Amino acid sequence: MSSQNGNERYVVRPWWRERTLPWAALVVVSIVLTSIALERTAFFVYEPVPEFIERLRVGRLFMLAGSATSLAAAIWAQVRGNPLWVTICVAAPAALVGMAMMIMTPPSLTPQIAGLFALPAALAGLIGGLLPVTKD
């Protein structure tokens, strides 16, 4: 695309391509929401008292929000042209922790164990997405 003058040339890129800061903020929000969900649903002794049941419900809602933001960040990473490993790492909290949270029963620590792998992977994806891509 060129300007009306004809002597000046400029390139118009889609607005979502080079927006690194909003994408990084979305990944950080995903990591924070997933961490809150893992904290809320970590039970070592499960008793069916109303406080624990409410805490579990809120934790699952946080996990739903964390999974949604993780998937949105992964899709945005792919649209931005990041490498595939960045997309996979950013989607790890939704894939590992989110699925484990929705499948397992409340006294299980499986989501917390999955979080030990998913949250560092998401952080690695965040760092990889912020680094400039060199094309040889």
Solvent accessible surface area in square Angstrom, and as a share of the most:
residue,aa,sasa,rsa
1,M,161,0.72
2,S,49,0.32
3,S,24,0.15
4,Q,191,0.85
5,N,97,0.50
6,G,49,0.47
7,N,131,0.67
8,E,100,0.45
9,R,185,0.68
10,Y,104,0.40
11,V,121,0.70
12,V,92,0.53
13,R,149,0.54
14,P,61,0.38
15,W,166,0.58
16,W,89,0.31
17,R,94,0.34
18,E,109,0.49
19,R,123,0.45
20,T,45,0.26
21,L,144,0.72
22,P,64,0.41
23,W,0,0.00
24,A,10,0.08
25,A,52,0.40
26,L,43,0.21
27,V,1,0.01
28,V,69,0.39
29,V,68,0.39
30,S,2,0.01
31,I,31,0.16
32,V,74,0.42
33,L,31,0.15
34,T,0,0.00
35,S,44,0.28
36,I,57,0.29
37,A,0,0.00
38,L,17,0.09
39,E,94,0.42
40,R,81,0.30
41,T,5,0.03
42,A,34,0.26
43,F,12,0.05
44,F,173,0.72
45,V,106,0.61
46,Y,76,0.29
47,E,86,0.39
48,P,104,0.65
49,V,53,0.31
50,P,100,0.63
51,E,123,0.55
52,F,64,0.26
53,I,87,0.44
54,E,82,0.37
55,R,77,0.28
56,L,20,0.10
57,R,125,0.45
58,V,38,0.22
59,G,0,0.00
60,R,63,0.23
61,L,94,0.47
62,F,58,0.24
63,M,0,0.00
64,L,108,0.54
65,A,41,0.32
66,G,0,0.00
67,S,17,0.11
68,A,61,0.47
69,T,26,0.15
70,S,0,0.00
71,L,92,0.46
72,A,48,0.37
73,A,0,0.00
74,A,6,0.04
75,I,115,0.58
76,W,45,0.16
77,A,0,0.00
78,Q,91,0.40
79,V,63,0.36
80,R,34,0.12
81,G,49,0.47
82,N,12,0.06
83,P,48,0.30
84,L,114,0.57
85,W,126,0.44
86,V,0,0.00
87,T,19,0.11
88,I,108,0.55
89,C,27,0.16
90,V,2,0.01
91,A,21,0.16
92,A,12,0.09
93,P,0,0.00
94,A,10,0.08
95,A,57,0.44
96,L,83,0.41
97,V,0,0.00
98,G,5,0.05
99,M,109,0.49
100,A,12,0.10
101,M,5,0.02
102,M,95,0.43
103,I,116,0.59
104,M,72,0.32
105,T,95,0.55
106,P,39,0.24
107,P,70,0.44
108,S,29,0.19
109,L,63,0.31
110,T,52,0.30
111,P,6,0.04
112,Q,34,0.15
113,I,99,0.50
114,A,16,0.13
115,G,5,0.05
116,L,126,0.63
117,F,140,0.58
118,A,0,0.00
119,L,34,0.17
120,P,77,0.49
121,A,27,0.21
122,A,1,0.01
123,L,92,0.46
124,A,45,0.35
125,G,0,0.00
126,L,16,0.08
127,I,92,0.47
128,G,7,0.07
129,G,4,0.04
130,L,83,0.41
131,L,107,0.53
132,P,114,0.72
133,V,83,0.48
134,T,113,0.66
135,K,182,0.77
136,D,188,0.98
